[in-house]
């Protein structure tokens, strides 16, 4: 796979995405322009995209996976906006973590709003989020590296002290 557009991907990141080629990624974003740009990026990187424009449809999809009515390829990664109609990104992440079939996939939430480090830590701990990124989204190369870093780590639920 050749990477075009004057990109400076390092070989390690290219190899990682070549191995992951044709995996399915889930995208939840209510802003159509952002959703379309991210969808194209995912496709350029060789992934199929399950896209949803609101939290209600995303949660309905997770339910369909859990009750066995969805027969397609399961997503291996979730990128979701935080603020949108229906359940928000935090609620989608919480629902995803409760899913027997999808509960371990990496989750990145994105937002245009500022969050304190404490709020971000709360999302990582309480919602099972691997990473939070801020809009405007990083440039193509940086965005690629962020996702790669998250995908290379397995999700481990936080250890709560008793």
C-alpha positions in Angstrom: 0.0 0.0 0.0 1.4 3.4 -1.0 0.7 6.4 1.1 0.2 9.5 -1.0 -0.5 13.2 -0.4 3.1 14.0 0.6 2.8 12.0 3.8 5.8 11.2 6.1 4.5 8.1 7.7 7.3 6.1 9.4 7.6 2.5 8.3 6.5 1.1 11.7 3.1 2.8 11.5 2.7 1.8 7.8 3.4 -1.8 8.7 1.0 -1.8 11.6 -1.8 -0.5 9.3 -0.9 -3.0 6.5 -1.3 -5.9 9.0 -4.6 -4.5 10.2 -5.9 -3.9 6.6 -9.6 -4.3 6.1 -10.5 -4.4 9.8 -13.8 -2.6 10.6 -13.7 0.7 12.5 -16.8 2.4 14.1 -17.3 6.1 13.7 -19.9 8.1 15.6 -20.1 11.8 14.7 -23.1 14.1 14.2 -21.3 16.7 12.1 -21.5 15.4 8.5 -18.3 17.2 7.3 -16.2 15.8 10.1 -17.7 12.4 9.7 -17.0 12.3 6.0 -13.4 13.5 6.4 -12.6 10.9 9.1 -14.4 8.2 7.1 -12.2 8.9 4.1 -9.1 8.8 6.3 -10.1 5.4 7.7 -10.7 4.1 4.2 -7.3 5.5 2.9 -5.7 3.5 5.8 -7.5 0.4 4.5 -10.4 0.0 6.9 -14.1 -0.6 6.5 -16.2 2.0 8.3 -19.4 1.6 10.3 -20.7 5.1 10.6 -23.4 6.6 12.8 -24.7 10.2 12.9 -26.0 10.0 16.5 -25.7 8.1 19.7 -29.1 6.5 19.5 -28.2 4.5 16.4 -24.7 3.6 17.7 -26.2 2.2 20.9 -28.9 0.3 18.8 -26.0 -1.2 16.8 -24.2 -2.4 20.0 -27.5 -3.9 21.2 -27.9 -5.7 17.9 -24.4 -7.2 18.2 -25.1 -8.3 21.8 -28.5 -9.9 20.9 -27.1 -11.6 17.8 -29.1 -9.8 15.2 -26.1 -8.1 13.5 -24.4 -10.4 11.1 -21.6 -8.3 9.7 -18.0 -7.7 10.6 -17.6 -6.4 14.2 -15.7 -3.2 14.7 -12.2 -3.4 16.2 -12.0 0.3 17.1 -14.4 3.1 18.1 -14.0 6.8 17.4 -16.9 8.9 18.8 -17.7 12.5 19.3 -18.6 13.4 22.8 -21.5 15.9 22.4 -24.2 14.9 20.0 -27.9 14.0 19.8 -29.0 10.9 21.7 -26.6 9.2 24.0 -23.4 11.1 24.1 -19.9 9.7 23.5 -19.4 8.9 27.2 -22.6 6.9 27.3 -21.7 5.1 24.1 -18.3 4.2 25.6 -20.0 3.0 28.8 -22.4 0.8 26.8 -19.5 -0.5 24.6 -17.6 -1.6 27.8 -20.6 -3.5 29.0 -20.9 -5.5 25.7 -19.7 -9.0 25.9 -18.6 -9.0 22.2 -17.3 -5.4 21.9 -16.2 -4.6 25.5 -12.5 -4.8 24.9 -12.1 -2.7 21.7 -10.1 0.6 21.9 -12.1 3.8 22.3 -11.1 7.3 21.4 -13.5 10.2 22.2 -13.2 13.5 20.4 -14.6 16.9 21.4 -14.4 20.6 20.4 -14.8 21.6 24.1 -12.0 22.0 26.6 -11.8 19.4 29.3 -9.6 19.5 32.4 -7.1 16.8 33.1 -9.4 15.6 35.9 -12.4 15.4 33.5 -10.3 13.4 31.1 -9.1 11.0 33.8 -12.7 10.6 34.9 -13.6 9.5 31.4 -10.7 7.1 31.2 -11.7 5.6 34.6 -15.5 5.7 34.5 -16.2 5.4 30.8 -13.4 3.1 29.8 -12.0 5.6 27.3 -8.5 4.9 26.0 -7.8 8.5 24.8 -9.5 11.9 24.3 -8.6 14.1 21.4 -9.6 17.6 20.6 -11.1 19.2 17.5 -9.9 20.5 15.3 -8.5 17.1 14.7 -4.8 16.6 14.4 -3.2 16.6 11.0 -3.3 13.4 9.0 0.1 12.0 10.2 -0.4 12.9 13.9 -4.0 11.5 13.8 -2.6 8.3 12.3 0.0 7.9 15.0 -2.5 8.6 17.8 -4.8 5.8 16.6 -1.8 3.5 16.1 -0.7 4.0 19.7 -4.2 3.3 21.0 -4.6 0.2 18.9 -1.3 -1.3 19.9 -2.4 -1.3 23.6 -5.0 -3.7 24.9 -7.8 -2.2 26.9 -7.5 -3.1 30.6 -10.3 -2.0 33.0 -9.1 0.4 35.7 -8.3 -1.3 39.0 -10.5 0.2 41.7 -9.1 0.1 45.2 -11.3 -1.5 47.8 
